[in-house]
């Protein structure tokens, strides 16, 4: 079995479980009050990785509510608790046995899970009858919500946190079908959880905005330095660009995970709002209108930041390419100057060689004439005086010496 076949075999069960992960609850008519909240799994910035320590709430779940898979349900003395694992957080759905009791008493059994790392919390009241004209769940607060076009249930909420941090949703005409009621709860809890999770990228852009502006300013400065002939050398510019590229990469690594996660959460919110398929009730703003009015500008700001960061990375790469091109041109210019210098030196060497050849011919001729003189002294006297003979041979020996030298040079050049 190949490695790819083995991976599919191992992951088959996990992939299949993912399709059945986190199903909707089955909520009967007697269960008219549901609490839902989510906590960050790891301490510090979300998305740091497995090396980050667990938050106290996540550690409490690991100790008191251990389970495998994506979700599990636990029967408590005062209600039912369902725990669900997500990529970055844990979510809890608590259905109290006695919905009419005081809230402090109802939540007493799960209070350790309502710590400081809760980033969203909602309380959903299900009313199995149409909304009356005088019903008002939130007093003087402005209400948002609409009516489902299919089943006809009506949702209202103020999207405001109460003293305990819960956002209250009230659902009128929730029907008596346990599956439908559970699906309504699932849609609302997902909307509340993911709309806030999607907004996590906005504070990050605000925190890193000054860094991005500083890097953009550095790009402009380095670009001007490359165009102008200043005191800075091209090597210094290359060093500055290298540091700039490193800073841009660090900024991308610090933001890309959060930006991608927020985009995914935004898509989930849109899908849940599509599933509710609400129409306005009188002049009331729908859930979609309220969420889009706040979430869309935030996501556009995040997208604009991400686009600026990508443009910054491209500009930095272009600066590096420009600096390298300029560096190559400088090297070519230096090589051209060196080549010209070598040519001049070669010409000087040729001139020196020619001069040395002339001196060599004279020296060889001188020594040759001395040899001839020694030879004349060793033979009987000639009809002509030795000085006359030597004087006549000087041109002949000089010409012969010059011809022999040129012959040797041509032979060496051919070889």
C-alpha positions as CSV (number, residue, x, y, z in Angstrom):
1,X,0.0,0.0,0.0
2,X,1.4,3.4,-1.0
3,X,1.7,6.3,1.4
4,X,-1.3,8.1,-0.3
5,X,-3.5,5.0,0.0
6,X,-2.5,4.7,3.7
7,X,-3.4,8.4,4.4
8,X,-6.9,7.9,2.9
9,X,-7.4,4.8,4.9
10,X,-6.4,6.5,8.2
11,X,-8.4,9.7,7.5
12,X,-11.5,8.0,6.2
13,X,-13.2,7.7,9.6
14,X,-12.2,11.2,10.6
15,X,-13.5,12.7,7.4
16,X,-16.8,10.7,7.7
17,X,-17.2,12.0,11.3
18,X,-16.7,15.6,10.1
19,X,-19.9,15.3,8.0
20,X,-21.8,14.4,11.2
21,X,-20.0,16.8,13.5
22,X,-22.0,19.2,15.7
23,X,-25.6,18.3,14.7
24,X,-28.5,20.4,15.9
25,X,-30.1,19.6,19.2
26,X,-33.5,18.0,19.5
27,X,-35.4,20.5,21.7
28,X,-39.0,19.7,22.9
29,X,-41.6,22.1,24.0
30,X,-40.8,21.8,27.7
31,X,-37.2,23.1,27.0
32,X,-38.0,26.8,26.3
33,X,-34.7,28.3,27.5
34,X,-31.3,27.6,26.1
35,X,-27.9,29.2,26.9
36,X,-25.0,29.2,24.5
37,X,-21.5,30.6,24.8
38,X,-18.1,30.2,23.4
39,X,-14.6,30.4,25.0
40,X,-11.2,30.8,23.5
41,X,-9.3,27.5,23.5
42,X,-5.7,28.8,24.0
43,X,-4.4,31.7,26.0
44,X,-2.9,34.7,24.2
45,X,-3.6,35.7,20.6
46,X,-6.0,33.3,18.8
47,X,-4.3,31.0,16.4
48,X,-0.9,30.8,18.0
49,X,-0.8,27.0,17.6
50,X,-0.6,24.0,19.8
51,X,2.3,25.4,21.8
52,X,0.0,28.0,23.5
53,X,-1.4,27.1,26.9
54,X,-5.0,26.2,27.4
55,X,-7.3,28.8,28.9
56,X,-8.8,27.9,32.3
57,X,-12.1,27.1,30.8
58,X,-10.6,24.7,28.2
59,X,-8.5,23.1,30.9
60,X,-11.6,22.6,33.0
61,X,-13.3,20.8,30.0
62,X,-10.3,18.6,29.5
63,X,-10.4,17.6,33.1
64,X,-14.1,17.3,33.9
65,X,-15.7,16.7,30.5
66,X,-13.3,14.6,28.5
67,X,-14.6,13.3,25.2
68,X,-13.4,12.3,21.7
69,X,-14.6,13.6,18.4
70,X,-16.2,17.0,17.7
71,X,-19.0,17.1,20.3
72,X,-20.5,15.3,23.3
73,X,-23.5,15.7,25.6
74,X,-23.4,15.5,29.4
75,X,-26.4,15.1,31.8
76,X,-25.9,17.4,34.8
77,X,-28.0,17.7,38.0
78,X,-29.8,20.9,36.7
79,X,-29.8,20.4,33.0
80,X,-28.0,19.1,29.8
81,X,-24.7,20.4,28.7
82,X,-23.3,19.9,25.2
83,X,-19.7,20.7,24.4
84,X,-18.5,21.3,20.9
85,X,-14.9,21.6,19.6
86,X,-14.1,24.2,17.0
87,X,-10.8,25.2,15.4
88,X,-10.1,28.1,17.8
89,X,-12.7,27.8,20.5
90,X,-15.1,25.6,22.5
91,X,-18.8,26.3,22.5
92,X,-21.3,25.2,25.1
93,X,-25.0,24.7,24.8
94,X,-26.8,24.4,28.2
95,X,-30.5,23.5,28.5
96,X,-31.7,23.8,32.1
97,X,-34.1,21.3,33.5
98,X,-36.2,24.1,35.1
99,X,-36.4,27.1,32.8
100,X,-38.4,29.1,35.3
101,X,-35.7,29.2,38.0
102,X,-33.4,32.1,38.7
103,X,-30.6,32.5,36.3
104,X,-27.9,32.3,38.9
105,X,-29.3,29.0,40.1
106,X,-29.7,27.6,36.6
107,X,-26.1,28.4,35.7
108,X,-24.6,27.3,39.0
109,X,-23.5,23.9,37.6
110,X,-21.7,25.4,34.6
111,X,-20.3,28.6,36.2
112,X,-16.6,27.5,35.9
113,X,-17.1,27.5,32.1
114,X,-18.3,31.2,32.2
115,X,-14.9,32.7,32.8
116,X,-13.0,35.6,31.4
117,X,-12.3,34.0,28.1
118,X,-15.9,34.0,26.9
119,X,-16.1,36.0,23.7
120,X,-19.8,35.5,22.9
121,X,-22.8,34.4,24.9
122,X,-26.5,34.2,24.0
123,X,-29.7,33.3,25.8
124,X,-32.6,32.0,23.6
125,X,-36.2,31.9,24.7
126,X,-38.6,29.7,22.6
127,X,-42.3,30.7,22.6
128,X,-44.5,28.1,21.0
129,X,-47.1,30.7,19.9
130,X,-47.2,33.7,17.5
131,X,-46.0,37.0,18.8
132,X,-48.7,39.2,20.3
133,X,-49.0,42.9,19.5
134,X,-48.1,43.9,23.1
135,X,-45.2,41.4,23.6
136,X,-41.8,43.1,24.0
137,X,-38.9,41.0,25.3
138,X,-36.4,43.8,25.7
139,X,-38.3,46.7,27.1
140,X,-37.3,50.1,25.7
141,X,-34.3,48.8,23.7
142,X,-34.5,48.8,20.0
143,X,-35.4,45.4,18.5
144,X,-34.1,43.7,15.4
145,X,-35.3,40.7,13.6
146,X,-37.7,39.4,11.1
147,X,-40.1,36.5,10.2
148,X,-39.0,33.3,8.5
149,X,-40.7,32.9,5.2
150,X,-41.1,29.1,5.4
151,X,-42.2,28.1,8.9
152,X,-43.2,31.6,9.9
153,X,-41.4,31.9,13.3
154,X,-40.4,35.4,14.3
155,X,-37.1,36.4,15.8
156,X,-36.4,39.5,17.9
157,X,-33.3,40.7,19.7
158,X,-31.6,43.9,20.7
159,X,-28.0,42.5,20.1
160,X,-27.1,44.2,23.5
161,X,-25.4,42.4,26.3
162,X,-27.1,42.1,29.6
163,X,-25.4,42.3,33.0
164,X,-24.0,38.8,32.7
165,X,-22.9,39.3,29.1
166,X,-25.7,37.4,27.4
167,X,-27.4,38.6,24.2
168,X,-31.0,37.6,24.4
169,X,-32.9,36.2,21.4
170,X,-36.6,35.5,21.6
171,X,-38.3,33.2,19.0
172,X,-42.0,33.4,18.6
173,X,-44.0,30.6,16.9
174,X,-41.1,28.2,17.3
175,X,-43.3,25.2,16.5
176,X,-43.5,22.0,18.5
177,X,-41.2,19.9,16.3
178,X,-38.1,19.1,18.4
179,X,-35.9,19.0,15.2
180,X,-37.2,22.4,13.9
181,X,-36.6,24.0,17.3
182,X,-33.1,22.6,17.5
183,X,-32.4,23.9,14.0
184,X,-33.6,27.4,14.9
185,X,-31.3,27.3,18.0
186,X,-28.4,26.1,15.8
187,X,-28.8,28.9,13.3
188,X,-29.1,31.6,16.0
189,X,-26.1,30.4,18.0
190,X,-23.9,30.1,14.9
191,X,-24.9,33.7,13.8
192,X,-24.0,35.1,17.3
193,X,-20.8,33.1,17.5
194,X,-19.4,33.6,14.0
195,X,-20.4,37.3,13.6
196,X,-18.2,38.1,16.6
197,X,-15.4,35.7,15.5
198,X,-15.4,37.4,12.1
199,X,-14.8,40.8,13.7
200,X,-11.6,39.6,15.4
201,X,-9.5,40.7,12.4
202,X,-10.6,44.3,12.7
203,X,-8.6,45.1,16.0
204,X,-5.6,43.4,14.4
205,X,-5.7,45.8,11.4
206,X,-5.9,48.7,13.8
207,X,-3.0,47.5,15.9
208,X,-0.8,46.8,12.8
209,X,-1.9,49.9,10.8
210,X,1.0,52.0,12.0
211,X,3.5,49.3,11.1
212,X,2.0,49.0,7.6
213,X,2.2,52.8,7.0
214,X,5.8,52.8,8.2
215,X,6.8,50.0,5.8
216,X,5.0,51.8,2.9
217,X,7.0,55.0,3.7
218,X,10.2,53.0,3.7
219,X,9.3,51.7,0.2
220,X,8.9,55.2,-1.1
221,X,12.2,56.3,0.5
222,X,14.2,53.4,-0.9
223,X,12.6,53.9,-4.3
224,X,13.8,57.6,-4.4
225,X,17.3,56.5,-3.2
226,X,17.6,54.1,-6.1
227,X,16.6,56.8,-8.6
228,X,19.0,59.4,-7.2
229,X,22.8,59.4,-7.1
230,X,23.3,60.0,-3.4
231,X,25.9,59.1,-0.8
232,X,24.4,55.7,-0.2
233,X,25.8,52.9,-2.2
234,X,23.7,50.3,-4.0
235,X,24.9,47.7,-1.5
236,X,23.4,49.8,1.4
237,X,20.1,50.0,-0.6
238,X,20.1,46.2,-1.0
239,X,20.6,45.8,2.7
240,X,17.7,48.1,3.5
241,X,15.4,46.3,1.0
242,X,16.4,43.0,2.6
243,X,15.3,44.3,6.0
244,X,12.1,45.6,4.5
245,X,11.3,42.3,2.9
246,X,11.8,40.6,6.3
247,X,9.5,43.1,8.0
248,X,6.8,42.6,5.4
249,X,7.0,38.8,5.7
250,X,6.7,39.1,9.5
251,X,3.6,41.2,9.1
252,X,2.1,38.8,6.7
253,X,2.7,35.9,9.0
254,X,1.1,37.8,11.9
255,X,-2.1,38.6,10.0
256,X,-2.7,36.1,7.3
257,X,-4.2,33.4,9.6
258,X,-6.6,35.8,11.2
259,X,-7.7,37.4,7.9
260,X,-8.4,34.0,6.4
261,X,-10.3,32.8,9.5
262,X,-12.4,36.0,9.6
263,X,-13.3,35.6,5.9
264,X,-14.4,32.0,6.5
265,X,-16.5,33.1,9.5
266,X,-18.1,35.8,7.5
267,X,-19.1,33.1,4.9
268,X,-20.7,31.0,7.7
269,X,-22.7,34.0,8.9
270,X,-24.0,34.6,5.4
271,X,-25.0,30.9,5.0
272,X,-26.9,31.0,8.4
273,X,-28.7,34.2,7.5
274,X,-29.7,32.7,4.1
275,X,-31.1,29.7,6.0
276,X,-33.2,31.9,8.2
277,X,-34.6,33.5,5.1
278,X,-36.3,36.4,7.0
279,X,-38.5,39.1,5.8
280,X,-39.0,42.4,7.6
281,X,-41.7,42.8,10.3
282,X,-43.3,46.2,10.0
283,X,-40.5,48.8,10.1
284,X,-38.1,46.7,12.1
285,X,-34.5,46.1,10.9
286,X,-33.8,42.5,10.1
287,X,-30.9,40.4,11.5
288,X,-29.2,40.5,8.1
289,X,-29.5,44.3,7.8
290,X,-28.1,44.9,11.3
291,X,-25.2,42.5,10.9
292,X,-24.4,43.6,7.3
293,X,-24.4,47.2,8.4
294,X,-21.7,46.5,11.0
295,X,-19.8,43.5,9.6
296,X,-19.5,44.5,5.9
297,X,-17.4,47.8,6.6
298,X,-15.2,45.8,9.0
299,X,-14.5,43.1,6.5
300,X,-13.9,45.7,3.8
301,X,-11.3,47.4,6.1
302,X,-9.7,44.0,6.7
303,X,-9.6,43.3,2.9
304,X,-8.2,46.7,2.2
305,X,-5.4,46.1,4.8
306,X,-4.7,42.7,3.2
307,X,-4.6,44.2,-0.3
308,X,-2.2,47.0,0.8
309,X,0.0,44.4,2.4
310,X,0.1,42.3,-0.8
311,X,0.9,45.5,-2.8
312,X,3.6,46.3,-0.3
313,X,5.2,42.8,-0.7
314,X,5.1,43.2,-4.5
315,X,6.6,46.7,-4.4
316,X,9.4,45.4,-2.1
317,X,10.2,42.5,-4.5
318,X,10.3,45.0,-7.5
319,X,12.7,47.2,-5.5
320,X,14.9,44.3,-4.9
321,X,14.8,43.4,-8.6
322,X,15.6,47.0,-9.5
323,X,18.5,47.1,-7.0
324,X,19.9,43.9,-8.5
325,X,19.6,45.2,-12.0
326,X,21.4,48.4,-11.0
327,X,24.0,46.3,-9.2
328,X,24.5,44.2,-12.4
329,X,24.9,47.3,-14.5
330,X,27.6,48.6,-12.1
331,X,29.4,45.3,-12.3
332,X,29.3,45.4,-16.1
333,X,30.6,49.0,-16.1
334,X,33.5,48.0,-13.9
335,X,34.2,45.0,-16.1
336,X,34.2,47.2,-19.2
337,X,36.7,49.6,-17.5
338,X,38.9,46.7,-16.4
339,X,38.8,45.3,-20.0
340,X,39.9,48.6,-21.4
341,X,42.7,48.8,-18.9
342,X,43.8,45.4,-19.8
343,X,43.8,46.3,-23.5
344,X,45.9,49.4,-22.8
345,X,48.4,47.3,-20.8
346,X,48.6,44.8,-23.6
347,X,49.4,47.5,-26.1
348,X,52.1,48.9,-23.8
349,X,53.4,45.3,-23.5
350,X,53.6,45.0,-27.3
351,X,55.5,48.3,-27.6
352,X,57.9,47.2,-24.9
353,X,58.3,43.9,-26.6
354,X,59.2,45.6,-29.9
355,X,61.7,47.8,-28.1
356,X,63.3,44.8,-26.5
357,X,63.4,43.1,-29.9
358,X,65.5,46.0,-31.2
359,X,67.9,45.8,-28.3
360,X,68.1,42.1,-28.7
361,X,69.1,42.3,-32.4
362,X,71.8,44.8,-31.5
363,X,73.1,42.7,-28.7
364,X,73.1,39.5,-30.7
365,X,74.8,41.2,-33.6
366,X,77.5,42.5,-31.2
367,X,78.2,39.1,-29.8
368,X,78.1,37.5,-33.3
369,X,80.7,40.0,-34.6
370,X,82.9,39.2,-31.6
371,X,82.7,35.5,-32.5
372,X,83.6,36.3,-36.1
373,X,86.5,38.4,-35.0
374,X,87.8,35.5,-32.9
375,X,87.5,33.3,-36.0
376,X,89.4,35.7,-38.2
377,X,92.2,35.8,-35.7
378,X,92.5,32.0,-35.8
379,X,92.8,31.8,-39.7
380,X,95.7,33.0,-42.0
381,X,95.6,36.7,-43.0
382,X,93.0,37.5,-45.6
383,X,93.7,39.8,-48.6
384,X,91.5,42.4,-46.9
385,X,92.1,43.8,-43.4
386,X,90.1,42.2,-40.6
387,X,88.4,45.5,-39.8
388,X,87.1,45.9,-43.4
389,X,85.7,42.3,-43.3
390,X,84.0,42.9,-39.9
391,X,82.6,46.2,-41.1
392,X,81.1,44.6,-44.2
393,X,79.6,41.7,-42.2
394,X,77.8,43.9,-39.6
395,X,74.8,44.7,-41.8
396,X,74.6,41.1,-43.0
397,X,74.6,39.7,-39.4
398,X,72.1,42.3,-38.2
399,X,69.7,41.5,-41.0
400,X,70.1,37.8,-40.4
401,X,69.6,38.2,-36.7
402,X,66.4,40.3,-37.2
403,X,65.0,37.7,-39.7
404,X,65.7,34.8,-37.4
405,X,64.0,36.7,-34.4
406,X,60.8,37.3,-36.5
407,X,60.8,33.7,-37.7
408,X,60.9,32.5,-34.1
409,X,58.1,34.9,-33.0
410,X,55.8,33.7,-35.9
411,X,56.5,30.1,-35.0
412,X,55.6,30.7,-31.3
413,X,52.4,32.5,-32.3
414,X,51.3,29.6,-34.5
415,X,52.0,27.1,-31.7
